[in-house]
Amino acid sequence: MEEDAKAQFRWKFYGLTVELNIIVMLVALSIIVFFIIHSPYTLPAILVMLVIALVLSLDFAKRYRETKSWLYAQPEKTKDGKDPKQSDNKQNDKTE
């Protein structure tokens, strides 16, 4: 993978990680609020947090699939900077 692609992947991965952490925190916070706080605003607050978590989950799944397909589309490179697919083709040409 080229250096530009690595940097781009880091940022994509960072964004997905932050979004997943927000989803987990919203669900956990809604459970804690349900058991600890008893007021007339508890149920609406919980519902709002869970709806936000659901919307973020759908966005996360979409972005995850896009990032995964983008990552698979990137050419692989070995540690010495050569594309292994090109070297395989050269070896196949020599054996024929």
C-alpha positions as CSV (number, residue, x, y, z in Angstrom):
1,M,0.0,0.0,0.0
2,E,1.3,3.4,-0.9
3,E,2.1,6.1,1.7
4,D,-0.8,8.3,0.6
5,A,-3.2,5.3,0.9
6,K,-1.8,4.5,4.3
7,A,-2.4,8.0,5.6
8,Q,-5.9,8.0,4.1
9,F,-6.7,4.6,5.7
10,R,-5.5,5.9,9.1
11,W,-8.0,8.7,9.0
12,K,-10.8,6.5,7.8
13,F,-10.0,4.0,10.5
14,Y,-9.8,6.8,13.1
15,G,-13.3,8.1,12.0
16,L,-14.8,4.7,12.2
17,T,-13.3,4.0,15.6
18,V,-14.6,7.3,17.0
19,E,-18.1,6.7,15.6
20,L,-18.2,3.2,17.0
21,N,-17.1,4.4,20.5
22,I,-19.9,7.1,20.4
23,I,-22.5,4.4,19.6
24,V,-21.3,2.2,22.4
25,M,-21.3,5.1,24.9
26,L,-24.8,6.2,23.9
27,V,-26.2,2.7,24.4
28,A,-24.3,2.3,27.7
29,L,-25.4,5.7,28.9
30,S,-29.0,5.0,28.1
31,I,-28.9,1.8,30.2
32,I,-27.3,3.6,33.1
33,V,-29.8,6.5,32.9
34,F,-32.7,4.0,32.8
35,F,-31.6,2.4,36.1
36,I,-30.3,5.5,38.0
37,I,-32.4,8.5,37.1
38,H,-36.1,8.5,37.7
39,S,-37.8,11.6,36.3
40,P,-40.4,12.5,33.7
41,Y,-37.6,13.2,31.2
42,T,-35.9,9.9,31.5
43,L,-37.8,7.9,28.9
44,P,-37.6,10.7,26.2
45,A,-33.9,11.1,26.9
46,I,-33.3,7.4,26.6
47,L,-35.3,7.2,23.4
48,V,-33.3,10.1,21.9
49,M,-30.0,8.5,22.8
50,L,-31.1,5.2,21.3
51,V,-32.4,6.8,18.1
52,I,-29.1,8.7,17.7
53,A,-27.2,5.4,18.3
54,L,-29.3,3.7,15.6
55,V,-28.7,6.4,13.1
56,L,-25.0,6.3,13.8
57,S,-25.0,2.5,13.5
58,L,-26.5,2.7,10.1
59,D,-24.0,5.3,9.0
60,F,-21.2,3.2,10.6
61,A,-22.2,0.1,8.7
62,K,-22.3,2.1,5.4
63,R,-18.9,3.7,6.0
64,Y,-17.4,0.4,7.1
65,R,-18.4,-1.3,3.9
66,E,-17.1,1.6,1.8
67,T,-13.8,1.6,3.7
68,K,-13.4,-2.2,3.4
69,S,-14.0,-2.2,-0.4
70,W,-11.7,0.8,-0.8
71,L,-9.0,-1.1,1.2
72,Y,-9.3,-4.2,-0.9
73,A,-9.0,-2.1,-4.0
74,Q,-5.6,-0.8,-2.9
75,P,-2.6,-2.6,-4.5
76,E,-0.5,-4.6,-2.0
77,K,3.2,-4.0,-1.7
78,T,5.8,-6.1,0.1
79,K,8.3,-4.6,2.6
80,D,10.9,-3.9,-0.2
81,G,8.3,-1.8,-2.1
82,K,7.5,-4.2,-4.9
83,D,4.0,-5.3,-5.9
84,P,3.8,-9.1,-5.3
85,K,1.3,-9.6,-8.1
86,Q,3.8,-8.3,-10.6
87,S,6.5,-10.6,-9.3
88,D,4.1,-13.5,-9.6
89,N,3.4,-12.7,-13.2
90,K,7.1,-12.5,-14.0
91,Q,7.7,-15.9,-12.4
92,N,4.7,-17.4,-14.4
93,D,6.3,-16.0,-17.6
94,K,9.6,-17.6,-16.8
95,T,8.0,-21.1,-16.2
96,E,6.1,-21.0,-19.5
